[in-house]
Amino acid sequence: MTETKLKSTINCPNCGHRKEEEMPTDSCQFFYECQGCGDMLRPKEGDCCVYCSYGTVACPPIQQNKPCC
């Protein structure tokens, strides 16, 4: 079994700002404020959280093939 990664780099689709963040393991993150442009990112349709939509690594439940939030 592969170790669950807890860090993901969020890439803002509006300004290109990138920031590595530690993902929560006990909840989904539905909102993320970009520190570059200030836009509030929300998950794309069909994704459970901002990490699955804009991160370099999917959230922990998805990595573990479990249902997310």
C-alpha positions in Angstrom: 0.0 0.0 0.0 1.3 3.4 -0.9 1.8 6.0 1.8 -0.8 8.8 1.8 0.7 12.2 0.8 -0.4 15.1 3.0 1.1 18.0 1.1 -0.2 19.3 -2.2 0.7 22.4 -4.2 -2.4 24.4 -5.2 -2.2 26.1 -8.6 -4.5 29.1 -9.0 -6.1 28.9 -12.5 -6.7 32.7 -12.5 -3.2 34.1 -11.8 -0.9 31.0 -11.7 0.2 31.5 -8.1 1.4 28.2 -6.5 1.6 27.4 -2.8 2.3 24.1 -1.0 -0.3 23.4 1.6 -0.9 20.6 4.1 -4.2 18.8 3.5 -6.7 18.1 6.3 -7.2 14.4 6.9 -10.5 14.7 8.7 -12.5 17.0 6.4 -12.7 18.3 2.9 -11.6 21.8 2.0 -14.3 23.4 -0.2 -12.8 26.9 -0.3 -9.3 28.2 -0.8 -8.3 31.9 -1.0 -5.5 32.4 -3.5 -2.7 34.4 -1.9 -1.7 35.8 -5.3 -4.9 37.3 -6.6 -7.3 36.9 -3.7 -9.9 34.8 -5.7 -11.8 32.3 -3.7 -11.3 28.9 -5.3 -14.1 26.2 -5.1 -14.0 22.6 -6.4 -14.8 22.0 -10.0 -18.0 20.2 -10.8 -17.5 16.5 -10.0 -14.5 17.1 -7.6 -14.9 16.8 -3.8 -12.4 19.5 -2.8 -10.0 22.2 -4.0 -7.1 19.8 -3.7 -8.7 17.4 -6.2 -9.4 20.3 -8.6 -6.3 22.5 -8.3 -3.7 20.5 -6.3 -0.8 18.4 -7.5 -1.9 15.6 -5.2 -5.5 14.5 -4.6 -7.0 14.6 -1.1 -6.2 11.8 1.4 -9.5 9.9 1.1 -9.3 9.9 -2.7 -5.7 8.6 -2.5 -6.9 5.8 -0.3 -9.8 5.0 -2.7 -12.4 5.9 0.0 -15.4 8.2 -0.4 -14.6 11.8 0.2 -16.9 14.0 2.3 
